[in-house]
Amino acid sequence: MKKNRLFFWVLLALLALLALAACFAPVLSPHDPNETSLSHALLSPSAQYPLGTDQLGRCMLSRILYGARLSLFSAVTVTVFVFLFGTVVGVCAGYFGGIVDGLLHPAITMVQSFPKLILAMAIAALLGIGIENMILALCLVGWVEYARLSRSFTQALRQQTFLQAARLCGESHGRIIVCRIIPNLLPPLLVQASLGIAGVILEIAALSYLGFGVEEPLAEWGAMISQGRGEMQTHVMLIVYPAVALFLTAALFQLLGEAGRDIIEES
Amino acid sequence: MRRPRTLPLAIGRKLLQFFLVLLGVTFFTFALLHLSPKNPAELWLIGPGGQAGMVSPEALAAQEKAMGLDRPFLVQYVRWLLGAMQGDLGLSFHSKLPVWTELVTHMAPTMWMTLCAFLGTLLLALPLGMVCAVRPGGVVDRVTQVLGFFALSLPSFVVALFLLWFVCMKMRLLPVIAAGGWKGLVLPVLVLIFQSALKLIRQVKAILRTQLQAPYVEGARMRGVPEGTILCSHVLKNSAPAICTCLSFYLGAFFGGSAVIETVFSVQGLGTLGVGAIGRMDYYLIQGFVLWCTVVFLVLNLLVDLFALWANPKLRQGRGEEEGR
């Protein structure tokens, strides 16, 4: 029991550390991540360049740190939006049923029928390459999961006696939703959000790898992997560093979500 | 009011849903492409990289008329829809070939990949899922948990790149760019299986465990039914609809999500086609590609729904209260 809680707090602390590193990337980076220098291309790690340089002479460590900032900021933004929107829609559908639910169900099926990544690519390609459009595209495809989850939770809660008692006491629908349903919904939804952030980070990387994500010179892990692919046979570390960064960050959020789920299951 | 309990009516309702969703998806894609600032006629004549002044206004206007772009939006959509129902999906801007031809010629590698990956995932995940459900906390359970964690935290293209580097460059077991034979499909299929089998094992385990805790299992045990019979004849049958739902999701995901993996391994499949089409703003090809992916996904879902309706007669009445979703 206590082990689970301890694990959770340790993960949260690590996450705070990561967030701090990302926020203070400009301070922590030894160089400008976009500063190219062909005479310093493809160097091994040294005192001046702790992780070496890429084929354009840019400092890998700085690019990794700035990439952390970009990934975290984008992933959290997307998740916050889809969490709020999806939950509101799902709770309304689950609580009120009827027409609202009738509209939501086909909408969910429609969005699910799209191959998610393809749709995000299409939106990003049509609106133009860039962070904002990428975030928008991911928001448009990502809300369905939260809507589905909150809808099924709300439907389950609706049957419970304490809700029926509240209605009998004359509580308004609004009050019931805000004060009774939402607090019960938050723990599992927050777990889903943590797992969701991990997923979004990987999706951002995949989109940028294919060239539909961030603009050209910006440091993003997926884009860095794409650029490093050409040098793969001789300088595989150009891919390894951003890949490890991706893995560690996604793993952190993944573990956090699962630890949260374990804690909920106990209580 | 008593709801009808007949099977044909339920099937009819599902089919109606199928067509409505298909209509909605195609309409949405069409609207999305329509909203794009680029002029399709311009894209046809000079491609996505062209400048505005490269084409004379007369040529542009003529092309627009030929493509039917001067008609209102809904008319364009209906024309496309009618054409699609007859198999005419327009022409690709880039290659000027019919979209249908492009889809068909690129279908083979993706179909093989999907089939092999699906079979591999099924053959791997079902037995291992059963083992995990029957012996939770055992060696198999823990190992799959750890591996599953890796599968969820690593993007598929990183796994793909790693395999490419290790198998093709370091060990030189397979060519880096395969010329369309089966050798080029081995690694992509492995990556797909790795990503999905581990997730499916967890899902199968969860589904089976829910069934194993049902009262009828305890009753069967008390009557002396052997454990193996309980598992195979009863629990597995009851879990089948839920497992099929999961499987249909993976099958659909293989089609769409293998795009990135195909790009890494240079497989000339539908995924590469789709990604290229999106990059080049090849509208009709994008439209056809999305249509195809959606149809596949919806057909699979329909088959699963019909199977569930047949297997569990309670679902034939009422609307929306589906179990196992």
Interface residues (C-beta under 8 A of the other chain):
Chain A: D101 H105 P106 T109 M110 Q112 S113 F114 P115 K116 L117 I118 L119 M121 A122 I123 A125 L126 L127 A198 L202 A205 A206 Y209 L210 G211 F212 G222 I225 R229 M232 Q233 V236 I239 A243 L246 F247 A250 A251 Q254 L255
Chain B: Q17 L20 V21 G24 V25 F28 T29 L32 L33 L35 S36 F149 L152 S153 L154 P155 S156 F157 V158 L161 F162 L164 W165 M169 G252 A253 F255 G256 G257 A259 V260 T263 G274 V275 I278 G279 M281 I286 F289 V290 C293 T294 F297 L298 N301 G320
